[in-house]
Amino acid sequence: MFIPFLGYGQVDDLYFIEDQNFLAFLQEHYPQTIVNDSLDINATAGIDNLQLNNLGLESLDGIQFFSDLTYLNCDSNHLTSLPLLPELLTDLWCKHNQISILPDLPETLTLLWCTDNYLNSLPTLPEGLINLGCERNFLTSLPNLPSSLTTLYCEHNQISNLPLLPNSLSFFNCSFNQLSILPELPNYIIELSCSNNQISVLPELPSGLTSLFCYYNLLSTLPLIPQSLTDLRCHNNLLSSLPSLSLGITYLNCSINQLTRLPELPESLNTLVFNNNPIECVTNYLQQFPNLSVYYLCDEGCTDLTADNYNPEAINDDGSCQYFGCINSLACNYDADANYDDGSCVFTQTYYNCNGICINDSDGDAICDELEIYGCTDSTAINYQDNATEDDGTCMSFIVGCGDETACNWNPQVNISVIDSCYYAEIYYDCFGNCINDSDGNGLCDEVDAIGGCMSEVSLNYNDIANYDDGSCVFEFNVSYDFITTISGIASIYNIYSEDLILGSSQIAVGDLIGVFYLSDGVLFSGGYVVYDGISPIEIAVIGDDPSTLEVEGFQTEQEVIWIVQQAESQNNYLINVITDADVFIPNSDADVILYQVNPFLSLGCVDSIACNYNSDANLNDGSCKYPEPYQDCNGTCYNDIDIDGVCDEVDYDDGIGIDEIKQKEPKVIKLIDILGRERTVHSKGLILIEFYDDGSVIKRIVFD
């Protein structure tokens, strides 16, 4: 028989099954219904129960052709919707999916359990529905409930109002919603749970109710408790009292409320939780709850107003009155009327009476004779004893000083030794600074090796490890960039970084000379120089000495490198501190050098006060002094020039002053002085000396040979 095309997925009597997991289930359990990948819709007869839970299903399309199906379980899949359901279906389980809307429900349905989905609403419910479970969804309301309904679980939603509850209802759970009021409760309800809402008043409770869970609400009172109730959980509310309990109750949790007393507790009770309440009394005690005995019975207790445990609610005095106080007759505050010791007894201290006065005090100083402590009571004494009560004449004055016998200023009378006040002789010396052992009498202790060198910090060759001055200090020298020794063929290359160097008040400039120098026999020699061109780094070749020759051509190995920069504009020389790993000369090496700063302690310049370019700030003479020509001042002007011809009268032979001829004689040196003003007799090699001649001329010279 030919069946026309009815829609997507259906050709003839076959219907394409979209979900592969559904198809696999049918192929395994009902192979007669599957042709290739399609459902034979005529082969589903007699299949009334399908257990499709936990199969990873995403679609149930095709289920509508199971016309005899009465029971369907599709829990715990990935379904987002359901197709049209078979008309004979009575039980539908679709929990733990992602369903946001349900199709129309068959009128035959008696059970719907759609827990844990994404439902915002429910469709119209069949009139014959008996069990409804829709908890853990996003429902804000419920449709009209069928009169046949006996079980309703709608907890964990967002419901703020409930419809009329059917009289047939027996089990009702609406916890964890947004309810502030409950509708009238049907009389057949057995179990009621409405916890975790905002309910302030409960309606009348059904007469057959066995359990009531109403915790975490805003209840201040409870309605009459039916005698059928066995389980009451009303904790975390605002209850100030409880109604009478049913005689058969077995479980009561009323903790975290505002209860001040407990009602009559039935013998049937086996669990009682009432912590975090301001309980003042209980109506009765139960053997199974011994912790109740710490509370007074609400109708019995101490009726004496003067008693410490007076109970204003007590009607009958039970002889329990307590009068707190000291009941020890030996105590100073013994209370004959007290019958309960409150730990307040006060006893006399040893050697004292109850008034705190010494029993024995021979000197009347308020310190009992038995407690006197003898010692020095003078607080200014060295042996002052702060707990002494009687002076025994042993006080000693303070003597502060050095108490160390090895110190130079040891005082044997000191009784307060201050270590910081002690001073000690240097090693190998006595307290007077004399060598303990000095066999040659040279002032250097035998234990110390003599290290000769320049010990003046304001010299060009200061030696910080020298311990005696060998007279080698260089205070004057000639900074010359013109004289460079013969090239030896031994050289090192230095890469100079100098762009941040400040000379005087200005930065190093193009044309300034950067030179390296070394000392040889007290004379300063150039080992190479370079004209700064503004490029950084700039290379300089540093000339080394050839050890195979007698002549000294340059730096010797590991000889100190002295850096001097001459400012082209001012002709001033500056001794430079550098940052480098090459402080001393290493032949045929490469090194980086940073010209860091001008030496702040050593200033180069002319130190001769009679020179034209005298520098009062300089402390090392660099050979730069300039002197006037004979008979002229520093500006080149003649002191005497009667004819104003620019030729000084002393050498002008035609100035008309009547002298026809003056025969010039070779001038002779009549005096030698160094730049510090000390007179010299011989002009030695490397010294800068000022020569005074018999013709009045003054010349400054340095001898190289």
C-alpha positions as CSV (number, residue, x, y, z in Angstrom):
1,M,0.0,0.0,0.0
2,F,1.4,3.4,-0.9
3,I,1.4,6.1,1.9
4,P,2.0,9.6,0.6
5,F,4.8,11.8,2.0
6,L,3.6,13.3,5.2
7,G,6.6,15.5,6.2
8,Y,10.3,15.5,6.9
9,G,11.6,12.2,8.0
10,Q,8.6,10.1,6.9
11,V,8.3,8.1,3.7
12,D,5.7,5.4,3.3
13,D,5.5,3.6,6.8
14,L,9.0,4.6,7.8
15,Y,10.0,7.5,10.0
16,F,13.6,8.7,10.1
17,I,15.1,8.6,13.7
18,E,17.2,11.7,14.1
19,D,18.9,10.9,17.4
20,Q,21.5,8.2,17.0
21,N,21.4,7.1,20.6
22,F,17.6,6.7,20.4
23,L,18.1,4.7,17.2
24,A,20.8,2.5,18.8
25,F,18.5,1.8,21.8
26,L,15.7,0.7,19.5
27,Q,18.0,-1.4,17.4
28,E,19.2,-3.3,20.5
29,H,16.0,-3.7,22.4
30,Y,13.3,-3.5,19.7
31,P,15.0,-4.5,16.4
32,Q,11.7,-5.3,14.7
33,T,10.8,-1.6,14.8
34,I,13.9,-0.4,12.8
35,V,14.5,-0.5,9.1
36,N,18.0,0.9,8.4
37,D,17.9,4.2,10.2
38,S,14.1,4.6,10.3
39,L,11.2,3.6,12.5
40,D,8.6,1.2,11.1
41,I,5.6,3.0,12.7
42,N,3.5,-0.2,12.2
43,A,5.9,-2.2,14.3
44,T,5.5,-0.4,17.6
45,A,2.3,-2.1,18.7
46,G,2.4,-3.7,22.1
47,I,5.4,-1.6,23.4
48,D,4.0,0.0,26.5
49,N,7.2,0.7,28.6
50,L,10.3,2.5,27.5
51,Q,13.3,3.1,29.9
52,L,15.3,5.7,28.1
53,N,17.2,7.3,31.0
54,N,20.9,8.0,30.9
55,L,21.4,7.4,27.2
56,G,22.7,10.8,26.2
57,L,19.6,11.6,24.1
58,E,19.2,15.0,22.5
59,S,15.9,14.2,20.8
60,L,12.9,11.9,21.3
61,D,11.4,12.6,17.9
62,G,9.5,9.4,16.8
63,I,8.2,8.6,20.3
64,Q,4.8,9.8,19.1
65,F,4.4,6.7,17.0
66,F,4.5,4.4,20.1
67,S,0.7,4.4,20.3
68,D,0.5,1.7,23.1
69,L,3.1,3.4,25.3
70,T,1.9,4.0,28.9
71,Y,5.2,4.4,30.8
72,L,8.1,6.6,29.6
73,N,11.3,7.3,31.5
74,C,13.7,9.7,29.8
75,D,15.5,11.0,32.9
76,S,19.1,12.3,32.8
77,N,19.6,13.0,29.1
78,H,20.3,16.2,27.1
79,L,16.8,16.9,26.0
80,T,15.7,20.5,25.5
81,S,12.1,19.7,24.4
82,L,9.7,16.8,24.0
83,P,7.7,15.8,20.9
84,L,3.9,15.1,20.9
85,L,3.3,12.4,23.5
86,P,1.4,9.1,22.9
87,E,-2.3,9.4,23.9
88,L,-2.3,6.4,26.3
89,L,0.7,7.6,28.4
90,T,0.1,7.4,32.2
91,D,3.6,7.9,33.6
92,L,6.1,10.5,32.4
93,W,9.6,10.8,34.0
94,C,11.8,13.5,32.4
95,K,14.0,14.7,35.3
96,H,17.5,16.1,35.0
97,N,17.3,17.4,31.4
98,Q,17.4,20.9,29.9
99,I,13.7,21.1,28.9
100,S,12.3,24.7,28.9
101,I,8.8,23.9,27.8
102,L,6.5,20.8,27.9
103,P,4.1,19.8,25.1
104,D,0.3,19.2,25.8
105,L,-0.1,16.4,28.2
106,P,-2.2,13.3,27.5
107,E,-5.5,13.2,29.5
108,T,-4.5,9.7,30.6
109,L,-1.5,11.0,32.5
110,T,-1.5,10.2,36.3
111,L,2.2,10.9,37.0
112,L,4.4,13.8,35.9
113,W,7.9,14.2,37.3
114,C,9.9,16.9,35.6
115,T,12.4,17.8,38.3
116,D,15.7,19.8,37.5
117,N,14.9,21.3,34.2
118,Y,14.6,24.9,32.8
119,L,10.8,25.2,32.9
120,N,9.3,28.6,33.4
121,S,5.7,27.3,33.4
122,L,3.7,24.1,33.2
123,P,1.0,23.3,30.6
124,T,-2.6,22.5,31.6
125,L,-2.6,19.5,33.9
126,P,-4.8,16.5,33.1
127,E,-7.8,16.0,35.4
128,G,-6.6,12.5,36.4
129,L,-3.1,13.6,37.5
130,I,-2.2,12.1,40.9
131,N,1.5,12.8,41.4
132,L,3.3,16.0,40.3
133,G,7.0,16.6,40.9
134,C,8.3,19.9,39.4
135,E,11.0,20.9,41.9
136,R,14.3,22.7,40.9
137,N,13.0,24.7,37.9
138,F,12.3,28.3,37.3
139,L,8.6,28.3,37.9
140,T,7.0,31.5,39.2
141,S,3.5,30.0,39.5
142,L,1.5,26.8,39.1
143,P,-1.6,26.1,36.9
144,N,-4.9,25.0,38.4
145,L,-4.3,21.7,40.3
146,P,-6.5,18.7,39.4
147,S,-8.9,17.5,42.1
148,S,-7.3,14.0,42.0
149,L,-3.8,15.2,43.0
150,T,-2.3,13.5,46.1
151,T,1.4,14.4,45.8
152,L,2.8,17.9,45.0
153,Y,6.5,18.6,45.2
154,C,7.3,22.1,43.9
155,E,10.3,23.1,46.1
156,H,13.3,25.1,44.8
157,N,11.5,27.4,42.4
158,Q,10.5,31.1,42.4
159,I,6.8,30.7,43.2
160,S,5.3,33.6,45.2
161,N,1.6,32.5,45.2
162,L,0.0,29.1,45.2
163,P,-3.4,28.1,43.6
164,L,-6.1,26.4,45.5
165,L,-5.0,23.1,46.9
166,P,-7.2,20.0,46.1
167,N,-8.8,18.2,49.0
168,S,-7.1,15.0,47.9
169,L,-3.6,16.3,48.6
170,S,-1.6,14.2,51.1
171,F,2.0,15.1,50.5
172,F,2.9,18.8,49.9
173,N,6.4,20.3,49.7
174,C,6.8,24.0,48.7
175,S,10.1,24.8,50.4
176,F,12.7,27.1,48.9
177,N,10.4,29.5,47.2
178,Q,9.3,33.1,47.7
179,L,6.0,32.5,49.5
180,S,4.8,34.8,52.2
181,I,1.5,33.0,52.8
182,L,0.0,29.5,52.3
183,P,-3.5,28.8,51.1
184,E,-6.0,26.8,53.1
185,L,-4.6,23.4,53.8
186,P,-6.7,20.3,52.8
187,N,-7.5,18.1,55.8
188,Y,-5.9,15.0,54.2
189,I,-2.4,16.4,54.1
190,I,0.0,14.0,56.1
191,E,3.3,15.7,55.4
192,L,3.8,19.4,55.0
193,S,7.2,21.1,54.2
194,C,7.2,24.9,53.7
195,S,10.7,25.8,54.9
196,N,13.0,28.5,53.5
197,N,10.3,30.9,52.6
198,Q,9.1,34.3,54.0
199,I,6.0,33.0,55.8
200,S,5.0,34.9,58.9
201,V,1.7,33.0,59.7
202,L,0.6,29.4,59.1
203,P,-3.0,28.5,58.4
204,E,-4.9,25.9,60.5
205,L,-3.1,22.6,60.4
206,P,-4.8,19.4,59.1
207,S,-6.0,17.0,61.8
208,G,-4.1,14.1,60.4
209,L,-0.7,15.9,59.9
210,T,2.3,13.8,61.0
211,S,5.3,16.0,60.0
212,L,5.6,19.8,59.8
213,F,8.8,21.3,58.4
214,C,8.5,25.1,58.7
215,Y,12.1,26.2,59.5
216,Y,13.8,29.3,58.1
217,N,10.7,31.5,57.9
218,L,9.4,34.6,59.8
219,L,7.0,32.8,62.1
220,S,6.4,34.3,65.5
221,T,3.7,31.8,66.5
222,L,2.4,28.4,65.6
223,P,-1.2,27.2,65.2
224,L,-2.7,24.4,67.3
225,I,-0.6,21.3,66.9
226,P,-2.7,18.2,65.9
227,Q,-2.4,15.1,68.1
228,S,-1.2,13.1,65.0
229,L,2.0,15.1,64.7
230,T,5.2,13.1,65.4
231,D,7.9,15.4,63.8
232,L,8.1,19.2,64.2
233,R,11.0,21.2,62.9
234,C,10.4,24.9,63.4
235,H,14.0,26.2,64.0
236,N,15.4,29.5,62.7
237,N,12.2,31.5,63.1
238,L,11.0,34.3,65.5
239,L,9.0,32.1,67.9
240,S,8.6,33.4,71.4
241,S,6.5,30.4,72.6
242,L,5.3,27.0,71.5
243,P,1.8,25.6,71.7
244,S,1.0,22.3,73.5
245,L,2.8,19.4,71.9
246,S,1.1,16.2,70.7
247,L,1.4,13.3,73.1
248,G,3.0,11.1,70.4
249,I,5.7,13.5,69.1
250,T,9.1,11.9,68.7
251,Y,11.2,14.7,67.1
252,L,11.3,18.4,68.1
253,N,13.8,21.0,66.8
254,C,13.0,24.5,67.9
255,S,16.5,25.9,68.0
256,I,17.5,29.5,67.1
257,N,14.3,31.2,68.1
258,Q,13.3,33.6,71.0
259,L,11.8,31.0,73.3
260,T,12.0,31.7,77.1
261,R,10.4,28.5,78.2
262,L,9.6,25.0,76.9
263,P,6.1,23.6,77.1
264,E,5.2,20.2,78.6
265,L,7.5,17.6,76.9
266,P,5.8,14.2,76.2
267,E,7.6,11.0,77.2
268,S,7.5,9.9,73.6
269,L,10.1,12.5,72.6
270,N,13.4,11.0,71.6
271,T,15.1,13.9,69.9
272,L,15.1,17.5,71.3
273,V,17.1,20.4,69.9
274,F,16.5,23.8,71.5
275,N,19.9,25.6,71.5
276,N,20.3,29.3,70.9
277,N,17.1,30.3,72.7
278,P,16.9,32.5,75.9
279,I,15.4,29.7,77.9
280,E,14.6,30.7,81.5
281,C,12.7,27.6,82.7
282,V,11.1,24.4,81.6
283,T,7.7,22.9,82.4
284,N,9.0,19.4,83.1
285,Y,12.2,17.2,83.1
286,L,12.7,14.1,81.0
287,Q,15.1,11.4,82.0
288,Q,16.3,11.0,78.4
289,F,17.3,14.7,78.3
290,P,19.5,15.4,81.5
291,N,20.6,18.8,80.2
292,L,17.1,20.1,81.0
293,S,17.9,19.9,84.7
294,V,20.1,23.1,84.5
295,Y,16.8,25.1,84.1
296,Y,14.2,25.9,86.7
297,L,10.8,24.3,86.6
298,C,8.5,27.1,85.5
299,D,6.0,26.5,88.4
300,E,8.4,25.5,91.2
301,G,11.4,27.2,92.7
302,C,12.6,29.6,95.3
303,T,10.0,32.1,96.4
304,D,12.2,34.1,98.8
305,L,12.8,37.6,97.4
306,T,16.1,37.9,99.3
307,A,17.5,34.7,97.8
308,D,20.1,34.9,95.0
309,N,18.1,32.4,92.9
310,Y,14.6,33.9,93.5
311,N,12.2,32.7,90.8
312,P,9.4,35.2,90.2
313,E,7.4,32.5,88.2
314,A,7.5,30.0,91.0
315,I,4.3,29.3,92.9
316,N,5.5,26.6,95.3
317,D,8.8,27.0,97.2
318,D,10.8,23.8,96.6
319,G,13.5,24.6,99.2
320,S,16.0,25.4,96.6
321,C,16.7,29.0,97.7
322,Q,20.4,29.8,97.6
323,Y,22.1,32.6,99.5
324,F,25.6,33.3,98.1
325,G,28.5,34.2,100.3
326,C,31.5,33.0,102.3
327,I,30.6,30.0,104.4
328,N,34.2,29.5,105.9
329,S,34.2,30.6,109.5
330,L,37.9,31.2,109.4
331,A,37.6,33.8,106.6
332,C,37.6,37.6,107.4
333,N,34.2,37.9,105.5
334,Y,32.5,34.9,106.9
335,D,28.7,35.1,106.3
336,A,26.6,33.1,108.8
337,D,23.5,33.4,106.6
338,A,25.0,32.1,103.4
339,N,24.4,28.5,102.4
340,Y,26.2,28.5,99.1
341,D,29.9,29.4,98.8
342,D,30.4,31.8,95.9
343,G,34.2,31.7,96.2
344,S,34.4,35.2,97.7
345,C,36.1,34.2,101.0
346,V,38.9,36.5,102.0
347,F,41.6,35.3,104.3
348,T,44.4,37.1,106.2
349,Q,47.8,37.2,104.7
350,T,50.5,35.6,106.7
351,Y,51.7,37.9,109.4
352,Y,48.7,40.3,108.9
353,N,45.3,40.6,110.6
354,C,42.0,41.0,108.8
355,N,42.5,44.8,108.7
356,G,45.8,44.4,106.8
357,I,47.9,45.5,109.7
358,C,51.1,43.6,110.7
359,I,50.8,41.5,113.8
360,N,54.5,42.2,114.5
361,D,56.1,45.5,113.4
362,S,58.8,46.6,115.9
363,D,59.9,49.7,113.9
364,G,56.4,50.7,112.8
365,D,57.2,51.0,109.1
366,A,54.2,48.9,108.1
367,I,56.4,46.1,107.0
368,C,56.1,43.0,109.2
369,D,59.2,42.0,111.1
370,E,59.1,38.6,109.4
371,L,59.1,40.2,106.0
372,E,61.9,42.8,106.4
373,I,64.7,42.5,103.8
374,Y,68.1,43.9,104.7
375,G,70.3,45.5,102.1
376,C,71.4,48.9,100.6
377,T,68.4,51.2,100.2
378,D,70.2,54.2,98.7
379,S,69.1,54.3,95.0
380,T,72.2,56.3,94.0
381,A,74.5,53.5,95.2
382,I,76.0,50.9,92.9
383,N,74.7,48.0,95.1
384,Y,71.2,49.5,95.6
385,Q,68.7,46.7,96.3
386,D,65.3,47.7,95.2
387,N,63.5,45.1,97.3
388,A,65.4,46.0,100.5
389,T,63.2,47.4,103.4
390,E,66.0,48.0,106.0
391,D,69.4,49.6,105.2
392,D,72.3,47.5,106.5
393,G,75.0,50.1,105.8
394,T,76.6,48.3,102.9
395,C,75.9,51.0,100.2
396,M,78.8,51.7,97.8
397,S,79.2,54.8,95.5
398,F,79.3,54.5,91.7
399,I,82.7,54.6,90.0
400,V,82.2,54.6,86.2
401,G,85.0,54.0,83.7
402,C,87.0,51.3,81.9
403,G,87.3,48.1,83.8
404,D,89.2,46.1,81.2
405,E,92.8,45.4,82.4
406,T,94.1,45.2,78.8
407,A,92.9,48.7,78.0
408,C,95.2,51.7,78.0
409,N,92.9,53.6,80.4
410,W,92.1,50.7,82.8
411,N,91.0,52.0,86.3
412,P,91.2,49.3,89.0
413,Q,88.8,51.4,91.1
414,V,86.0,51.1,88.6
415,N,82.9,49.2,89.6
416,I,80.7,50.2,86.6
417,S,82.7,49.2,83.5
418,V,81.6,50.9,80.3
419,I,83.3,49.1,77.4
420,D,82.8,51.9,75.0
421,S,84.9,54.1,77.2
422,C,88.0,51.8,76.9
423,Y,90.7,52.5,74.3
424,Y,93.4,50.1,73.3
425,A,96.8,50.2,71.8
426,E,97.1,49.4,68.1
427,I,98.6,46.0,67.4
428,Y,102.4,45.9,67.8
429,Y,102.2,49.3,69.5
430,D,102.1,50.4,73.2
431,C,99.6,52.8,74.7
432,F,101.9,55.7,73.8
433,G,102.0,54.8,70.1
434,N,105.5,53.4,70.2
435,C,106.5,50.1,68.6
436,I,106.9,47.3,71.1
437,N,109.6,45.9,68.8
438,D,111.6,48.2,66.6
439,S,115.1,46.8,66.3
440,D,116.3,49.3,63.7
441,G,114.6,52.3,65.3
442,N,113.0,53.5,62.1
443,G,109.5,54.0,63.7
444,L,108.2,50.9,61.9
445,C,107.4,47.9,64.0
446,D,109.5,44.8,63.2
447,E,106.2,42.8,62.7
448,V,105.1,45.2,59.9
449,D,106.6,45.1,56.4
450,A,107.7,48.5,55.3
451,I,105.8,49.7,52.3
452,G,107.2,52.8,50.8
453,G,105.3,55.2,48.7
454,C,103.6,58.6,48.5
455,M,101.4,59.1,51.5
456,S,100.0,62.6,50.5
457,E,96.4,62.4,49.3
458,V,96.9,65.6,47.4
459,S,99.5,64.2,45.0
460,L,99.3,62.6,41.6
461,N,100.7,59.3,42.8
462,Y,99.1,58.8,46.3
463,N,99.6,55.2,47.5
464,D,96.9,54.2,50.0
465,I,98.8,51.1,51.1
466,A,102.1,52.8,51.9
467,N,103.0,53.0,55.6
468,Y,106.0,55.3,55.2
469,D,106.6,58.2,52.8
470,D,109.6,57.5,50.6
471,G,109.6,61.1,49.2
472,S,108.2,60.1,45.8
473,C,105.1,62.3,45.8
474,V,104.5,64.2,42.6
475,F,102.9,67.6,43.1
476,E,104.0,69.2,39.9
477,F,104.3,67.9,36.3
478,N,103.9,69.0,32.8
479,V,100.7,67.9,31.0
480,S,101.8,67.8,27.4
481,Y,99.9,66.3,24.5
482,D,102.7,67.2,22.0
483,F,105.3,64.8,23.5
484,I,104.6,61.1,22.8
485,T,107.3,58.6,23.1
486,T,108.5,56.5,20.2
487,I,105.9,54.0,19.1
488,S,106.9,50.6,20.4
489,G,104.6,48.4,18.5
490,I,102.9,47.4,21.7
491,A,99.5,48.9,22.3
492,S,96.1,48.4,23.8
493,I,92.8,49.7,22.4
494,Y,90.4,51.4,24.8
495,N,86.8,52.2,23.9
496,I,85.9,55.5,25.6
497,Y,82.4,56.5,26.6
498,S,82.3,60.2,27.6
499,E,79.1,61.9,26.5
500,D,77.9,62.6,30.1
501,L,81.3,64.0,31.3
502,I,81.1,67.6,32.8
503,L,84.2,69.7,32.7
504,G,83.9,72.7,35.0
505,S,80.4,73.9,34.1
506,S,80.0,72.5,30.6
507,Q,79.8,69.1,29.0
508,I,82.8,67.6,27.1
509,A,82.8,69.2,23.6
510,V,84.2,68.4,20.2
511,G,87.8,69.3,20.0
512,D,88.6,68.5,23.6
513,L,91.7,66.3,24.1
514,I,91.4,62.9,25.9
515,G,94.8,61.6,27.0
516,V,96.3,58.7,28.9
517,F,99.5,59.4,31.0
518,Y,102.0,57.5,33.1
519,L,104.7,58.5,35.6
520,S,108.3,57.5,35.1
521,D,110.9,58.7,37.6
522,G,108.5,61.4,38.8
523,V,107.9,62.8,35.3
524,L,104.5,62.6,33.6
525,F,104.5,61.2,30.1
526,S,101.8,60.9,27.5
527,G,100.9,57.4,26.4
528,G,98.5,58.5,23.7
529,Y,95.6,60.8,23.1
530,V,92.6,61.4,20.9
531,V,90.6,64.4,19.9
532,Y,87.0,64.1,21.0
533,D,84.7,64.1,17.9
534,G,81.3,63.8,19.7
535,I,81.0,60.1,18.9
536,S,80.6,57.6,21.7
537,P,82.5,55.3,22.0
538,I,85.7,56.8,20.6
539,E,88.9,54.6,20.3
540,I,92.3,55.5,21.7
541,A,95.5,53.6,21.2
542,V,97.4,53.3,24.5
543,I,101.2,52.8,23.9
544,G,103.1,50.2,25.9
545,D,106.8,49.8,26.7
546,D,108.9,47.3,24.8
547,P,110.7,45.4,27.5
548,S,113.3,44.3,25.0
549,T,114.8,47.8,24.8
550,L,116.5,50.0,27.3
551,E,114.4,53.0,26.4
552,V,111.0,53.5,28.1
553,E,108.5,54.0,25.2
554,G,105.2,53.8,27.0
555,F,103.2,52.1,29.8
556,Q,104.8,49.2,31.6
557,T,102.7,46.1,32.3
558,E,100.2,46.7,35.1
559,Q,101.2,50.4,35.4
560,E,98.5,52.7,36.5
561,V,96.7,54.6,33.7
562,I,96.1,58.3,34.5
563,W,93.3,60.0,32.5
564,I,93.4,63.7,31.8
565,V,91.1,65.7,29.5
566,Q,92.1,69.2,28.2
567,Q,89.2,71.5,27.5
568,A,89.9,73.1,24.1
569,E,88.1,76.4,24.9
570,S,89.7,77.1,28.3
571,Q,92.9,75.1,27.9
572,N,92.2,73.8,31.4
573,N,93.3,70.2,32.3
574,Y,91.0,67.9,34.3
575,L,92.1,64.7,36.2
576,I,89.3,62.2,35.4
577,N,87.9,59.3,37.5
578,V,86.9,56.4,35.3
579,I,84.8,53.3,35.5
580,T,86.7,50.4,33.9
581,D,88.1,46.9,34.5
582,A,91.4,48.2,33.0
583,D,92.7,50.4,35.8
584,V,96.3,49.3,34.9
585,F,97.9,48.7,31.5
586,I,97.7,45.2,30.0
587,P,99.6,45.0,26.7
588,N,97.7,44.1,23.5
589,S,94.2,44.1,25.1
590,D,90.8,45.7,24.5
591,A,88.8,47.5,27.2
592,D,85.8,49.7,27.7
593,V,86.3,53.0,29.8
594,I,83.6,55.3,31.0
595,L,84.9,58.8,31.8
596,Y,82.8,59.1,34.9
597,Q,83.6,62.5,36.6
598,V,86.3,65.0,37.3
599,N,88.3,64.1,40.4
600,P,86.7,66.1,43.2
601,F,89.8,66.1,45.4
602,L,92.7,66.8,42.9
603,S,92.4,70.0,40.8
604,L,95.0,70.6,38.1
605,G,96.2,74.1,37.2
606,C,98.8,76.7,37.8
607,V,99.6,77.0,41.5
608,D,102.2,79.8,41.2
609,S,100.7,83.0,42.6
610,I,103.0,85.2,40.5
611,A,101.9,83.6,37.2
612,C,99.4,85.2,34.9
613,N,97.1,82.2,35.0
614,Y,97.4,81.4,38.7
615,N,94.5,79.1,39.9
616,S,93.7,79.4,43.6
617,D,91.6,76.3,43.5
618,A,94.4,74.1,42.0
619,N,96.4,71.8,44.3
620,L,98.5,70.1,41.6
621,N,100.7,72.1,39.2
622,D,100.2,70.8,35.7
623,G,102.9,73.0,34.1
624,S,100.4,75.4,32.6
625,C,101.7,78.5,34.3
626,K,102.2,81.5,32.0
627,Y,104.5,84.4,32.9
628,P,104.9,87.9,31.3
629,E,107.8,88.6,29.0
630,P,110.7,90.7,30.5
631,Y,109.7,94.3,31.2
632,Q,106.0,93.5,30.3
633,D,102.8,92.8,32.3
634,C,100.5,89.8,31.7
635,N,98.7,91.7,29.0
636,G,102.0,92.2,27.0
637,T,102.1,95.9,27.9
638,C,105.5,97.5,28.7
639,Y,106.0,98.8,32.1
640,N,108.2,101.6,30.6
641,D,107.7,102.8,27.0
642,I,108.4,106.6,26.8
643,D,108.0,106.8,23.1
644,I,104.9,104.4,23.1
645,D,106.4,102.4,20.2
646,G,105.6,99.1,21.8
647,V,109.3,98.4,22.6
648,C,110.1,98.6,26.3
649,D,112.6,101.3,27.2
650,E,115.0,98.8,28.7
651,V,115.7,97.4,25.2
652,D,114.7,100.4,23.0
653,Y,118.0,102.0,21.8
654,D,116.5,104.8,19.7
655,D,114.0,106.2,22.1
656,G,115.9,109.6,22.3
657,I,116.7,109.3,26.0
658,G,120.5,110.0,25.2
659,I,121.8,106.5,25.4
660,D,123.5,105.6,22.1
661,E,124.3,102.1,22.8
662,I,123.9,99.5,25.5
663,K,125.8,96.4,25.0
664,Q,123.6,93.4,25.9
665,K,125.1,90.8,28.2
666,E,124.0,87.1,28.5
667,P,121.7,87.0,31.6
668,K,122.7,84.7,34.5
669,V,120.5,82.6,36.8
670,I,120.8,84.0,40.3
671,K,118.0,82.0,42.0
672,L,116.0,78.8,41.5
673,I,112.6,78.1,43.3
674,D,110.0,75.4,42.9
675,I,106.3,76.0,42.5
676,L,105.8,75.7,46.2
677,G,108.3,78.6,46.9
678,R,111.2,76.3,48.1
679,E,114.7,77.4,47.0
680,R,116.6,74.8,44.9
681,T,120.3,74.7,43.9
682,V,120.1,72.2,41.0
683,H,117.5,72.0,38.2
684,S,116.9,68.2,38.2
685,K,115.3,66.2,35.4
686,G,111.5,66.3,35.5
687,L,111.2,69.3,37.9
688,I,109.3,72.5,37.0
689,L,111.4,75.4,38.4
690,I,111.2,79.2,38.2
691,E,114.5,80.8,37.2
692,F,115.4,84.3,38.3
693,Y,118.0,86.1,36.1
694,D,120.3,89.0,36.9
695,D,118.6,91.1,34.3
696,G,115.3,91.0,36.2
697,S,113.7,88.4,33.9
698,V,111.9,85.3,35.2
699,I,111.5,82.1,33.3
700,K,109.7,78.9,34.2
701,R,111.2,75.7,32.8
702,I,111.1,71.9,33.0
703,V,114.2,69.7,32.2
704,F,113.6,66.5,30.3
705,D,117.1,65.4,29.8
